[in-house]
């Protein structure tokens, strides 16, 4: 393992200094602060060999074909439209699922409401039966506790 600074790594690999720092971070190569105050990195030999054989990471720019700006813009817009349509489809699917959930909740609420109506009718019937039982009890009680005259019994005695 060679000990290099960020500047040396950048020079060796043909990168910017910040790109070299990100490479060290991404590859998780060990680093430490040296006595001279610079950060030194242990770069593995195989990484140095791979880079030296293949040369610089940055390719020399060759002649690039001249492109039509209208086709470039339309390609960018087409990709943007495709991305927006994908997002729209995802939102539609989400809304359909939410609608189905709300329909199920509504049906359950209607079923509970119908059950409440049945219970209310049964409760009214029970109250009517209880009122009838109370009035019957009161009538029997009144008959049982009514004051009776004893004069018919005195004649027979």
C-alpha positions in Angstrom: 0.0 0.0 0.0 1.3 3.4 -0.9 0.7 6.5 1.2 -0.5 9.4 -1.0 -2.1 12.8 -0.3 -5.4 13.8 -2.0 -3.4 15.9 -4.5 -1.1 13.0 -5.4 -4.2 10.7 -5.9 -5.8 13.3 -8.0 -2.7 13.7 -10.2 -2.1 9.9 -10.4 -5.7 9.1 -11.4 -6.3 12.3 -13.5 -9.1 13.6 -11.2 -9.9 16.8 -9.4 -8.9 17.1 -5.8 -12.5 16.9 -4.6 -13.1 13.9 -6.8 -10.1 12.2 -5.3 -11.4 12.8 -1.8 -14.8 11.3 -2.8 -13.0 8.3 -4.3 -11.2 7.7 -1.0 -14.4 8.1 0.9 -16.3 5.7 -1.5 -13.6 3.1 -1.4 -13.2 3.4 2.3 -9.4 3.5 2.1 -7.7 4.2 5.5 -6.5 7.8 6.0 -4.8 9.7 8.7 -3.3 13.1 9.3 0.4 13.1 8.8 3.0 15.1 10.8 3.2 17.7 8.1 -0.6 18.4 8.5 -1.7 16.8 5.3 -4.1 13.9 5.1 -2.5 10.8 3.8 -4.4 7.8 2.4 -3.3 4.2 2.1 -4.0 3.3 -1.5 -4.0 -0.4 -2.3 -1.5 -1.5 -5.0 -4.1 -3.1 -7.2 -6.0 0.2 -7.4 -2.7 1.9 -8.4 -1.9 -0.7 -11.0 -5.4 -0.7 -12.5 -5.4 3.0 -12.9 -1.8 3.2 -14.2 -2.5 0.6 -16.9 -5.7 2.0 -18.1 -4.4 5.6 -17.9 -6.4 8.6 -16.8 -10.0 8.3 -15.8 -10.8 11.4 -17.8 -10.9 10.7 -21.5 -9.6 13.3 -23.8 -12.6 14.9 -25.5 -12.7 14.0 -29.2 -14.6 15.8 -31.8 -18.3 15.6 -31.0 -20.9 15.6 -33.6 -23.0 18.7 -33.8 -26.5 17.9 -32.6 -29.8 19.5 -33.4 -30.9 21.6 -30.4 -34.6 21.0 -31.3 -34.1 17.2 -31.1 -32.2 17.6 -27.9 -34.9 19.6 -26.3 -37.6 17.3 -27.6 -35.7 14.3 -26.2 -35.5 15.9 -22.8 -39.1 16.9 -22.9 -40.1 13.3 -23.9 -38.2 11.9 -21.0 -39.8 14.4 -18.7 -43.3 13.6 -20.0 -42.6 9.8 -19.5 -41.5 10.5 -15.9 -44.6 12.6 -15.2 -46.9 9.9 -16.7 -45.3 7.3 -14.5 -45.9 9.5 -11.5 -49.5 10.1 -12.6 -50.0 6.4 -13.0 -48.7 5.8 -9.5 -51.0 8.5 -8.1 -54.0 7.0 -9.9 -53.2 3.6 -8.5 -52.9 5.1 -5.0 -56.2 6.9 -5.4 -58.0 3.8 -6.6 -56.7 1.9 -3.5 -57.9 4.7 -1.3 -61.3 4.8 -2.9 -61.7 1.1 -2.4 -60.7 1.4 1.2 -63.2 4.3 1.7 -66.0 2.2 0.0 -65.3 -0.7 2.4 -65.4 1.7 5.4 -68.7 3.1 4.1 -70.2 -0.3 3.7 -69.1 -1.3 7.2 -70.6 2.0 8.6 -73.9 1.3 6.8 -74.0 -2.2 8.2 -73.4 -0.8 11.7 -76.1 1.8 11.1 -78.6 -0.9 10.1 -77.6 -2.9 13.2 -78.2 0.2 15.3 -81.7 0.6 13.7 -82.5 -3.0 14.5 -81.3 -2.6 18.1 -83.4 0.6 18.4 -86.5 -1.1 17.2 -85.9 -4.0 19.6 -85.3 -1.6 22.5 -88.6 0.2 21.7 -90.4 -3.1 21.8 -88.8 -4.1 25.1 -89.7 -0.7 26.6 -93.3 -1.2 25.5 -93.4 -4.7 27.0 -91.9 -3.3 30.2 -94.4 -0.5 30.4 -97.2 -3.1 29.9 -95.8 -5.2 32.6 -95.6 -2.2 35.0 -99.2 -1.2 34.3 -100.3 -4.8 34.8 -98.4 -5.0 38.1 -99.8 -1.7 39.2 -103.4 -2.9 38.4 -102.9 -6.1 40.3 -101.3 -4.3 43.2 -104.2 -1.8 43.3 -106.7 -4.7 43.3 -104.8 -6.6 46.0 -104.5 -3.6 48.4 -107.9 -2.1 47.9 -109.8 -1.4 51.0 -112.7 -3.8 51.3 -115.6 -3.3 53.5 -116.3 -6.1 56.0 -120.1 -5.6 56.1 -120.9 -8.6 53.9 -118.8 -10.9 56.1 -120.4 -9.6 59.3 -123.8 -10.8 58.2 -122.7 -14.3 57.8 -120.9 -14.5 61.0 
